[in-house]
Amino acid sequence: MKTAAGVILLRRVNSMVQVLLVHPSGNYNRHASWSIPKGEAEPGEELEGTARCELFEETGVTCGKLLPVGSCQYKKSRKEIWGFAGEASETAAPRTASWEVDAAEFLPLDDALAKIHPDQVVLIERALTLLEKGKGD
């Protein structure tokens, strides 16, 4: 089974939650779902390190503290995606920093949930819950 790691980066703009998502490049991906910035882990590489590297490589964005949110498994390919949640500033400005993606945007939560790969929705839900709990501490 392939293992990947990615970042669920959230921000609030005027009390509206936004999620950073990327869209894979290539004509064959024209109708593909969006995704959290993620990539496959190299043997021996720590998953959080993989997630941070992929976030920067695909979007040009860096982040501070990340909290693990567990994993999800793709139903068709059985690929496992480990997620790490963090918060971005209102001024974070993603860009397509890699040939692997043709778009990198903060999307309103409802749009993000509609566009993301269905098997990754649980990662956003967990990130929201975890980060909301952290606000109350």
C-alpha positions, 0 to 999 in steps of 0.5 A, spaced: 500 500 500 502 506 498 503 511 503 502 519 503 502 525 507 499 532 506 497 538 510 490 540 511 491 548 512 485 552 514 484 560 515 479 564 517 477 570 513 471 575 516 469 569 520 469 564 514 473 558 514 477 557 508 481 550 506 487 550 501 486 545 496 490 543 490 488 541 483 492 536 479 495 538 472 495 535 466 489 534 461 487 527 463 486 531 470 481 536 467 475 533 471 479 530 477 477 532 484 481 537 488 486 535 494 490 537 500 497 538 498 500 531 499 505 527 496 508 520 497 513 519 503 520 516 502 522 510 505 524 512 512 521 519 512 517 522 517 510 523 515 509 530 518 516 532 514 513 529 508 507 533 509 510 540 510 515 539 504 509 537 499 505 543 502 511 548 500 513 544 493 506 545 491 503 551 493 509 555 496 506 556 503 509 554 509 506 553 516 507 553 523 504 548 528 501 542 525 497 537 529 496 530 526 489 528 524 490 521 522 489 518 516 484 516 510 484 510 505 482 511 498 477 506 497 479 504 489 487 504 490 487 503 497 492 508 498 493 511 505 493 519 506 496 521 513 493 528 514 496 534 519 492 540 520 494 547 521 492 554 521 494 559 515 494 567 516 489 571 512 495 573 508 497 567 506 498 567 498 498 560 495 501 559 488 502 553 483 509 552 485 510 545 482 508 542 475 504 537 479 498 542 480 495 547 476 491 550 481 492 552 489 487 556 492 484 557 499 476 555 497 470 557 502 469 550 506 463 548 502 466 549 496 472 545 498 468 539 501 464 539 494 471 539 490 475 535 494 476 527 493 471 524 497 475 520 501 479 526 503 473 529 506 474 526 513 481 529 514 477 536 513 472 534 518 477 532 523 482 538 522 476 542 523 474 539 530 481 539 532 482 546 531 476 548 534 478 544 540 484 548 540 481 554 541 477 553 547 484 551 551 
